[in-house]
Amino acid sequence: MARNQQPVTEEELEEATEKLEELREEIREDLAADLGGDPEDYDATRRPVADGGE
């Protein structure tokens, strides 16, 4: 890694965020296909609720 890199621009950050979200969605779909359930069941950004509800 180069030490004299320029700061990341807002555009680059937004693009990277979009790509990461697309990858996360693809992984959730793959997990649901392999393990069963819905892709939303594998969403790591959602916090589990003790009673199993939303």
PDB file of N, H, CA, C and O in Angstrom:
ATOM      1  N   MET A   1       0.824  -1.179   0.000  1.00  0.00           N
ATOM      2  CA  MET A   1       0.000   0.000   0.000  1.00  0.00           C
ATOM      3  C   MET A   1       0.870   1.244   0.000  1.00  0.00           C
ATOM      4  O   MET A   1       1.837   1.335   0.755  1.00  0.00           O
ATOM      5  N   ALA A   2       0.531   2.178  -0.827  1.00  0.00           N
ATOM      6  H   ALA A   2      -0.255   2.104  -1.441  1.00  0.00           H
ATOM      7  CA  ALA A   2       1.297   3.419  -0.888  1.00  0.00           C
ATOM      8  C   ALA A   2       0.928   4.318   0.288  1.00  0.00           C
ATOM      9  O   ALA A   2      -0.236   4.409   0.679  1.00  0.00           O
ATOM     10  N   ARG A   3       1.914   4.962   0.829  1.00  0.00           N
ATOM     11  H   ARG A   3       2.859   4.889   0.512  1.00  0.00           H
ATOM     12  CA  ARG A   3       1.657   5.829   1.974  1.00  0.00           C
ATOM     13  C   ARG A   3       1.263   7.245   1.561  1.00  0.00           C
ATOM     14  O   ARG A   3       0.686   7.978   2.365  1.00  0.00           O
ATOM     15  N   ASN A   4       1.555   7.632   0.358  1.00  0.00           N
ATOM     16  H   ASN A   4       2.024   7.036  -0.294  1.00  0.00           H
ATOM     17  CA  ASN A   4       1.266   8.992  -0.083  1.00  0.00           C
ATOM     18  C   ASN A   4       0.023   9.058  -0.956  1.00  0.00           C
ATOM     19  O   ASN A   4       0.016   9.749  -1.975  1.00  0.00           O
ATOM     20  N   GLN A   5      -1.015   8.353  -0.571  1.00  0.00           N
ATOM     21  H   GLN A   5      -1.009   7.792   0.257  1.00  0.00           H
ATOM     22  CA  GLN A   5      -2.259   8.354  -1.333  1.00  0.00           C
ATOM     23  C   GLN A   5      -3.054   9.627  -1.050  1.00  0.00           C
ATOM     24  O   GLN A   5      -2.951  10.230   0.018  1.00  0.00           O
ATOM     25  N   GLN A   6      -3.839  10.005  -2.035  1.00  0.00           N
ATOM     26  H   GLN A   6      -3.922   9.515  -2.903  1.00  0.00           H
ATOM     27  CA  GLN A   6      -4.740  11.142  -1.865  1.00  0.00           C
ATOM     28  C   GLN A   6      -5.967  10.680  -1.073  1.00  0.00           C
ATOM     29  O   GLN A   6      -6.296   9.494  -1.085  1.00  0.00           O
ATOM     30  N   PRO A   7      -6.638  11.596  -0.394  1.00  0.00           N
ATOM     31  CA  PRO A   7      -7.856  11.215   0.336  1.00  0.00           C
ATOM     32  C   PRO A   7      -8.907  10.675  -0.631  1.00  0.00           C
ATOM     33  O   PRO A   7      -8.947  11.044  -1.805  1.00  0.00           O
ATOM     34  N   VAL A   8      -9.748   9.800  -0.110  1.00  0.00           N
ATOM     35  H   VAL A   8      -9.716   9.501   0.844  1.00  0.00           H
ATOM     36  CA  VAL A   8     -10.828   9.229  -0.904  1.00  0.00           C
ATOM     37  C   VAL A   8     -11.884  10.305  -1.129  1.00  0.00           C
ATOM     38  O   VAL A   8     -12.261  11.026  -0.205  1.00  0.00           O
ATOM     39  N   THR A   9     -12.356  10.402  -2.370  1.00  0.00           N
ATOM     40  H   THR A   9     -12.050   9.817  -3.121  1.00  0.00           H
ATOM     41  CA  THR A   9     -13.389  11.391  -2.671  1.00  0.00           C
ATOM     42  C   THR A   9     -14.757  10.851  -2.264  1.00  0.00           C
ATOM     43  O   THR A   9     -14.921   9.645  -2.075  1.00  0.00           O
ATOM     44  N   GLU A  10     -15.723  11.729  -2.131  1.00  0.00           N
ATOM     45  H   GLU A  10     -15.590  12.708  -2.285  1.00  0.00           H
ATOM     46  CA  GLU A  10     -17.096  11.334  -1.809  1.00  0.00           C
ATOM     47  C   GLU A  10     -17.623  10.368  -2.866  1.00  0.00           C
ATOM     48  O   GLU A  10     -18.299   9.392  -2.541  1.00  0.00           O
ATOM     49  N   GLU A  11     -17.312  10.643  -4.127  1.00  0.00           N
ATOM     50  H   GLU A  11     -16.763  11.436  -4.391  1.00  0.00           H
ATOM     51  CA  GLU A  11     -17.776   9.793  -5.225  1.00  0.00           C
ATOM     52  C   GLU A  11     -17.204   8.382  -5.095  1.00  0.00           C
ATOM     53  O   GLU A  11     -17.926   7.401  -5.274  1.00  0.00           O
ATOM     54  N   GLU A  12     -15.921   8.279  -4.788  1.00  0.00           N
ATOM     55  H   GLU A  12     -15.335   9.077  -4.643  1.00  0.00           H
ATOM     56  CA  GLU A  12     -15.287   6.968  -4.620  1.00  0.00           C
ATOM     57  C   GLU A  12     -15.878   6.233  -3.426  1.00  0.00           C
ATOM     58  O   GLU A  12     -16.082   5.020  -3.476  1.00  0.00           O
ATOM     59  N   LEU A  13     -16.148   6.956  -2.370  1.00  0.00           N
ATOM     60  H   LEU A  13     -15.983   7.942  -2.329  1.00  0.00           H
ATOM     61  CA  LEU A  13     -16.730   6.359  -1.171  1.00  0.00           C
ATOM     62  C   LEU A  13     -18.140   5.840  -1.452  1.00  0.00           C
ATOM     63  O   LEU A  13     -18.493   4.742  -1.023  1.00  0.00           O
ATOM     64  N   GLU A  14     -18.941   6.617  -2.164  1.00  0.00           N
ATOM     65  H   GLU A  14     -18.654   7.510  -2.513  1.00  0.00           H
ATOM     66  CA  GLU A  14     -20.292   6.197  -2.513  1.00  0.00           C
ATOM     67  C   GLU A  14     -20.262   4.963  -3.411  1.00  0.00           C
ATOM     68  O   GLU A  14     -21.059   4.042  -3.230  1.00  0.00           O
ATOM     69  N   GLU A  15     -19.352   4.944  -4.369  1.00  0.00           N
ATOM     70  H   GLU A  15     -18.705   5.692  -4.515  1.00  0.00           H
ATOM     71  CA  GLU A  15     -19.221   3.802  -5.279  1.00  0.00           C
ATOM     72  C   GLU A  15     -18.829   2.540  -4.511  1.00  0.00           C
ATOM     73  O   GLU A  15     -19.378   1.465  -4.755  1.00  0.00           O
ATOM     74  N   ALA A  16     -17.894   2.669  -3.598  1.00  0.00           N
ATOM     75  H   ALA A  16     -17.448   3.542  -3.400  1.00  0.00           H
ATOM     76  CA  ALA A  16     -17.464   1.527  -2.794  1.00  0.00           C
ATOM     77  C   ALA A  16     -18.603   1.035  -1.908  1.00  0.00           C
ATOM     78  O   ALA A  16     -18.787  -0.172  -1.748  1.00  0.00           O
ATOM     79  N   THR A  17     -19.358   1.951  -1.339  1.00  0.00           N
ATOM     80  H   THR A  17     -19.209   2.931  -1.470  1.00  0.00           H
ATOM     81  CA  THR A  17     -20.491   1.583  -0.492  1.00  0.00           C
ATOM     82  C   THR A  17     -21.543   0.829  -1.292  1.00  0.00           C
ATOM     83  O   THR A  17     -22.093  -0.161  -0.810  1.00  0.00           O
ATOM     84  N   GLU A  18     -21.828   1.281  -2.499  1.00  0.00           N
ATOM     85  H   GLU A  18     -21.382   2.086  -2.890  1.00  0.00           H
ATOM     86  CA  GLU A  18     -22.799   0.601  -3.361  1.00  0.00           C
ATOM     87  C   GLU A  18     -22.321  -0.810  -3.706  1.00  0.00           C
ATOM     88  O   GLU A  18     -23.102  -1.760  -3.668  1.00  0.00           O
ATOM     89  N   LYS A  19     -21.041  -0.942  -4.041  1.00  0.00           N
ATOM     90  H   LYS A  19     -20.406  -0.170  -4.072  1.00  0.00           H
ATOM     91  CA  LYS A  19     -20.496  -2.257  -4.380  1.00  0.00           C
ATOM     92  C   LYS A  19     -20.555  -3.205  -3.187  1.00  0.00           C
ATOM     93  O   LYS A  19     -20.860  -4.387  -3.345  1.00  0.00           O
ATOM     94  N   LEU A  20     -20.266  -2.691  -2.002  1.00  0.00           N
ATOM     95  H   LEU A  20     -20.018  -1.731  -1.873  1.00  0.00           H
ATOM     96  CA  LEU A  20     -20.339  -3.524  -0.805  1.00  0.00           C
ATOM     97  C   LEU A  20     -21.770  -3.976  -0.536  1.00  0.00           C
ATOM     98  O   LEU A  20     -21.995  -5.131  -0.174  1.00  0.00           O
ATOM     99  N   GLU A  21     -22.727  -3.089  -0.708  1.00  0.00           N
ATOM    100  H   GLU A  21     -22.544  -2.151  -1.002  1.00  0.00           H
ATOM    101  CA  GLU A  21     -24.128  -3.453  -0.495  1.00  0.00           C
ATOM    102  C   GLU A  21     -24.568  -4.515  -1.498  1.00  0.00           C
ATOM    103  O   GLU A  21     -25.288  -5.445  -1.134  1.00  0.00           O
ATOM    104  N   GLU A  22     -24.147  -4.391  -2.748  1.00  0.00           N
ATOM    105  H   GLU A  22     -23.562  -3.635  -3.043  1.00  0.00           H
ATOM    106  CA  GLU A  22     -24.468  -5.402  -3.757  1.00  0.00           C
ATOM    107  C   GLU A  22     -23.869  -6.746  -3.367  1.00  0.00           C
ATOM    108  O   GLU A  22     -24.523  -7.779  -3.511  1.00  0.00           O
ATOM    109  N   LEU A  23     -22.646  -6.744  -2.881  1.00  0.00           N
ATOM    110  H   LEU A  23     -22.115  -5.905  -2.764  1.00  0.00           H
ATOM    111  CA  LEU A  23     -21.984  -7.974  -2.457  1.00  0.00           C
ATOM    112  C   LEU A  23     -22.705  -8.582  -1.253  1.00  0.00           C
ATOM    113  O   LEU A  23     -22.908  -9.795  -1.206  1.00  0.00           O
ATOM    114  N   ARG A  24     -23.091  -7.763  -0.289  1.00  0.00           N
ATOM    115  H   ARG A  24     -22.926  -6.777  -0.327  1.00  0.00           H
ATOM    116  CA  ARG A  24     -23.805  -8.249   0.888  1.00  0.00           C
ATOM    117  C   ARG A  24     -25.127  -8.887   0.482  1.00  0.00           C
ATOM    118  O   ARG A  24     -25.506  -9.926   1.024  1.00  0.00           O
ATOM    119  N   GLU A  25     -25.837  -8.271  -0.474  1.00  0.00           N
ATOM    120  H   GLU A  25     -25.529  -7.428  -0.914  1.00  0.00           H
ATOM    121  CA  GLU A  25     -27.099  -8.817  -0.943  1.00  0.00           C
ATOM    122  C   GLU A  25     -26.892 -10.173  -1.617  1.00  0.00           C
ATOM    123  O   GLU A  25     -27.654 -11.112  -1.391  1.00  0.00           O
ATOM    124  N   GLU A  26     -25.865 -10.261  -2.437  1.00  0.00           N
ATOM    125  H   GLU A  26     -25.245  -9.498  -2.621  1.00  0.00           H
ATOM    126  CA  GLU A  26     -25.551 -11.518  -3.120  1.00  0.00           C
ATOM    127  C   GLU A  26     -25.223 -12.626  -2.110  1.00  0.00           C
ATOM    128  O   GLU A  26     -25.653 -13.769  -2.266  1.00  0.00           O
ATOM    129  N   ILE A  27     -24.466 -12.274  -1.091  1.00  0.00           N
ATOM    130  H   ILE A  27     -24.117 -11.346  -0.965  1.00  0.00           H
ATOM    131  CA  ILE A  27     -24.102 -13.255  -0.064  1.00  0.00           C
ATOM    132  C   ILE A  27     -25.335 -13.715   0.699  1.00  0.00           C
ATOM    133  O   ILE A  27     -25.484 -14.907   0.968  1.00  0.00           O
ATOM    134  N   ARG A  28     -26.233 -12.776   1.055  1.00  0.00           N
ATOM    135  H   ARG A  28     -26.111 -11.808   0.837  1.00  0.00           H
ATOM    136  CA  ARG A  28     -27.468 -13.158   1.750  1.00  0.00           C
ATOM    137  C   ARG A  28     -28.299 -14.110   0.905  1.00  0.00           C
ATOM    138  O   ARG A  28     -28.853 -15.080   1.423  1.00  0.00           O
ATOM    139  N   GLU A  29     -28.392 -13.837  -0.405  1.00  0.00           N
ATOM    140  H   GLU A  29     -27.942 -13.049  -0.825  1.00  0.00           H
ATOM    141  CA  GLU A  29     -29.147 -14.709  -1.300  1.00  0.00           C
ATOM    142  C   GLU A  29     -28.513 -16.091  -1.383  1.00  0.00           C
ATOM    143  O   GLU A  29     -29.222 -17.097  -1.380  1.00  0.00           O
ATOM    144  N   ASP A  30     -27.188 -16.153  -1.459  1.00  0.00           N
ATOM    145  H   ASP A  30     -26.611 -15.336  -1.462  1.00  0.00           H
ATOM    146  CA  ASP A  30     -26.483 -17.430  -1.508  1.00  0.00           C
ATOM    147  C   ASP A  30     -26.672 -18.223  -0.217  1.00  0.00           C
ATOM    148  O   ASP A  30     -26.884 -19.435  -0.256  1.00  0.00           O
ATOM    149  N   LEU A  31     -26.597 -17.546   0.915  1.00  0.00           N
ATOM    150  H   LEU A  31     -26.425 -16.561   0.947  1.00  0.00           H
ATOM    151  CA  LEU A  31     -26.806 -18.222   2.192  1.00  0.00           C
ATOM    152  C   LEU A  31     -28.217 -18.789   2.284  1.00  0.00           C
ATOM    153  O   LEU A  31     -28.403 -19.918   2.736  1.00  0.00           O
ATOM    154  N   ALA A  32     -29.208 -18.015   1.859  1.00  0.00           N
ATOM    155  H   ALA A  32     -29.057 -17.098   1.492  1.00  0.00           H
ATOM    156  CA  ALA A  32     -30.587 -18.485   1.893  1.00  0.00           C
ATOM    157  C   ALA A  32     -30.770 -19.695   0.981  1.00  0.00           C
ATOM    158  O   ALA A  32     -31.487 -20.632   1.334  1.00  0.00           O
ATOM    159  N   ALA A  33     -30.132 -19.685  -0.180  1.00  0.00           N
ATOM    160  H   ALA A  33     -29.550 -18.924  -0.467  1.00  0.00           H
ATOM    161  CA  ALA A  33     -30.240 -20.816  -1.109  1.00  0.00           C
ATOM    162  C   ALA A  33     -29.565 -22.058  -0.532  1.00  0.00           C
ATOM    163  O   ALA A  33     -30.073 -23.169  -0.681  1.00  0.00           O
ATOM    164  N   ASP A  34     -28.434 -21.871   0.120  1.00  0.00           N
ATOM    165  H   ASP A  34     -28.021 -20.968   0.242  1.00  0.00           H
ATOM    166  CA  ASP A  34     -27.681 -23.012   0.657  1.00  0.00           C
ATOM    167  C   ASP A  34     -28.241 -23.520   1.984  1.00  0.00           C
ATOM    168  O   ASP A  34     -28.271 -24.727   2.226  1.00  0.00           O
ATOM    169  N   LEU A  35     -28.683 -22.601   2.843  1.00  0.00           N
ATOM    170  H   LEU A  35     -28.658 -21.621   2.647  1.00  0.00           H
ATOM    171  CA  LEU A  35     -29.065 -22.977   4.204  1.00  0.00           C
ATOM    172  C   LEU A  35     -30.568 -22.923   4.459  1.00  0.00           C
ATOM    173  O   LEU A  35     -31.044 -23.404   5.487  1.00  0.00           O
ATOM    174  N   GLY A  36     -31.316 -22.337   3.523  1.00  0.00           N
ATOM    175  H   GLY A  36     -30.929 -21.946   2.687  1.00  0.00           H
ATOM    176  CA  GLY A  36     -32.758 -22.204   3.691  1.00  0.00           C
ATOM    177  C   GLY A  36     -33.124 -20.872   4.312  1.00  0.00           C
ATOM    178  O   GLY A  36     -32.274 -20.156   4.841  1.00  0.00           O
ATOM    179  N   GLY A  37     -34.385 -20.560   4.239  1.00  0.00           N
ATOM    180  H   GLY A  37     -35.075 -21.141   3.809  1.00  0.00           H
ATOM    181  CA  GLY A  37     -34.870 -19.307   4.783  1.00  0.00           C
ATOM    182  C   GLY A  37     -34.878 -18.218   3.739  1.00  0.00           C
ATOM    183  O   GLY A  37     -34.684 -18.469   2.550  1.00  0.00           O
ATOM    184  N   ASP A  38     -35.105 -17.011   4.201  1.00  0.00           N
ATOM    185  H   ASP A  38     -35.262 -16.807   5.167  1.00  0.00           H
ATOM    186  CA  ASP A  38     -35.143 -15.834   3.335  1.00  0.00           C
ATOM    187  C   ASP A  38     -33.820 -15.094   3.421  1.00  0.00           C
ATOM    188  O   ASP A  38     -33.143 -15.153   4.447  1.00  0.00           O
ATOM    189  N   PRO A  39     -33.441 -14.391   2.345  1.00  0.00           N
ATOM    190  CA  PRO A  39     -32.201 -13.604   2.403  1.00  0.00           C
ATOM    191  C   PRO A  39     -32.176 -12.621   3.578  1.00  0.00           C
ATOM    192  O   PRO A  39     -31.115 -12.351   4.141  1.00  0.00           O
ATOM    193  N   GLU A  40     -33.343 -12.090   3.945  1.00  0.00           N
ATOM    194  H   GLU A  40     -34.205 -12.310   3.488  1.00  0.00           H
ATOM    195  CA  GLU A  40     -33.403 -11.138   5.061  1.00  0.00           C
ATOM    196  C   GLU A  40     -32.994 -11.783   6.379  1.00  0.00           C
ATOM    197  O   GLU A  40     -32.555 -11.102   7.306  1.00  0.00           O
ATOM    198  N   ASP A  41     -33.147 -13.125   6.452  1.00  0.00           N
ATOM    199  H   ASP A  41     -33.504 -13.677   5.699  1.00  0.00           H
ATOM    200  CA  ASP A  41     -32.748 -13.840   7.670  1.00  0.00           C
ATOM    201  C   ASP A  41     -31.248 -13.735   7.918  1.00  0.00           C
ATOM    202  O   ASP A  41     -30.790 -13.932   9.044  1.00  0.00           O
ATOM    203  N   TYR A  42     -30.491 -13.433   6.891  1.00  0.00           N
ATOM    204  H   TYR A  42     -30.863 -13.274   5.976  1.00  0.00           H
ATOM    205  CA  TYR A  42     -29.026 -13.397   6.982  1.00  0.00           C
ATOM    206  C   TYR A  42     -28.479 -11.973   6.908  1.00  0.00           C
ATOM    207  O   TYR A  42     -27.313 -11.768   6.574  1.00  0.00           O
ATOM    208  N   ASP A  43     -29.320 -11.000   7.219  1.00  0.00           N
ATOM    209  H   ASP A  43     -30.268 -11.167   7.490  1.00  0.00           H
ATOM    210  CA  ASP A  43     -28.918  -9.591   7.180  1.00  0.00           C
ATOM    211  C   ASP A  43     -28.236  -9.224   8.492  1.00  0.00           C
ATOM    212  O   ASP A  43     -28.891  -9.095   9.527  1.00  0.00           O
ATOM    213  N   ALA A  44     -26.936  -9.060   8.444  1.00  0.00           N
ATOM    214  H   ALA A  44     -26.404  -9.165   7.603  1.00  0.00           H
ATOM    215  CA  ALA A  44     -26.159  -8.778   9.654  1.00  0.00           C
ATOM    216  C   ALA A  44     -26.394  -7.383  10.205  1.00  0.00           C
ATOM    217  O   ALA A  44     -25.981  -7.094  11.329  1.00  0.00           O
ATOM    218  N   THR A  45     -27.048  -6.504   9.443  1.00  0.00           N
ATOM    219  H   THR A  45     -27.384  -6.739   8.530  1.00  0.00           H
ATOM    220  CA  THR A  45     -27.287  -5.151   9.939  1.00  0.00           C
ATOM    221  C   THR A  45     -28.524  -5.088  10.821  1.00  0.00           C
ATOM    222  O   THR A  45     -28.725  -4.115  11.548  1.00  0.00           O
ATOM    223  N   ARG A  46     -29.360  -6.133  10.756  1.00  0.00           N
ATOM    224  H   ARG A  46     -29.196  -6.923  10.165  1.00  0.00           H
ATOM    225  CA  ARG A  46     -30.549  -6.171  11.606  1.00  0.00           C
ATOM    226  C   ARG A  46     -30.185  -6.766  12.949  1.00  0.00           C
ATOM    227  O   ARG A  46     -29.423  -7.729  13.037  1.00  0.00           O
ATOM    228  N   ARG A  47     -30.734  -6.184  13.979  1.00  0.00           N
ATOM    229  H   ARG A  47     -31.352  -5.402  13.908  1.00  0.00           H
ATOM    230  CA  ARG A  47     -30.458  -6.692  15.318  1.00  0.00           C
ATOM    231  C   ARG A  47     -31.542  -7.695  15.706  1.00  0.00           C
ATOM    232  O   ARG A  47     -32.729  -7.430  15.516  1.00  0.00           O
ATOM    233  N   PRO A  48     -31.140  -8.841  16.248  1.00  0.00           N
ATOM    234  CA  PRO A  48     -32.133  -9.821  16.687  1.00  0.00           C
ATOM    235  C   PRO A  48     -32.919  -9.300  17.878  1.00  0.00           C
ATOM    236  O   PRO A  48     -32.413  -8.533  18.696  1.00  0.00           O
ATOM    237  N   VAL A  49     -34.153  -9.732  17.952  1.00  0.00           N
ATOM    238  H   VAL A  49     -34.565 -10.355  17.287  1.00  0.00           H
ATOM    239  CA  VAL A  49     -35.025  -9.350  19.063  1.00  0.00           C
ATOM    240  C   VAL A  49     -35.231 -10.589  19.926  1.00  0.00           C
ATOM    241  O   VAL A  49     -35.422 -11.687  19.403  1.00  0.00           O
ATOM    242  N   ALA A  50     -35.194 -10.419  21.239  1.00  0.00           N
ATOM    243  H   ALA A  50     -35.040  -9.527  21.664  1.00  0.00           H
ATOM    244  CA  ALA A  50     -35.252 -11.551  22.145  1.00  0.00           C
ATOM    245  C   ALA A  50     -36.474 -12.439  21.937  1.00  0.00           C
ATOM    246  O   ALA A  50     -36.380 -13.658  22.080  1.00  0.00           O
ATOM    247  N   ASP A  51     -37.624 -11.845  21.601  1.00  0.00           N
ATOM    248  H   ASP A  51     -37.701 -10.855  21.484  1.00  0.00           H
ATOM    249  CA  ASP A  51     -38.832 -12.655  21.431  1.00  0.00           C
ATOM    250  C   ASP A  51     -38.958 -13.189  20.010  1.00  0.00           C
ATOM    251  O   ASP A  51     -39.951 -13.842  19.688  1.00  0.00           O
ATOM    252  N   GLY A  52     -37.988 -12.929  19.167  1.00  0.00           N
ATOM    253  H   GLY A  52     -37.182 -12.399  19.429  1.00  0.00           H
ATOM    254  CA  GLY A  52     -38.005 -13.422  17.794  1.00  0.00           C
ATOM    255  C   GLY A  52     -38.806 -12.547  16.846  1.00  0.00           C
ATOM    256  O   GLY A  52     -38.920 -12.870  15.664  1.00  0.00           O
ATOM    257  N   GLY A  53     -39.360 -11.456  17.330  1.00  0.00           N
ATOM    258  H   GLY A  53     -39.267 -11.193  18.291  1.00  0.00           H
ATOM    259  CA  GLY A  53     -40.168 -10.568  16.496  1.00  0.00           C
ATOM    260  C   GLY A  53     -39.318  -9.559  15.760  1.00  0.00           C
ATOM    261  O   GLY A  53     -38.088  -9.609  15.792  1.00  0.00           O
ATOM    262  N   GLU A  54     -39.986  -8.661  15.110  1.00  0.00           N
ATOM    263  H   GLU A  54     -40.985  -8.621  15.084  1.00  0.00           H
ATOM    264  CA  GLU A  54     -39.291  -7.622  14.333  1.00  0.00           C
ATOM    265  C   GLU A  54     -38.757  -6.527  15.229  1.00  0.00           C
ATOM    266  O   GLU A  54     -38.145  -5.575  14.744  1.00  0.00           O
TER     267      GLU A  54
END
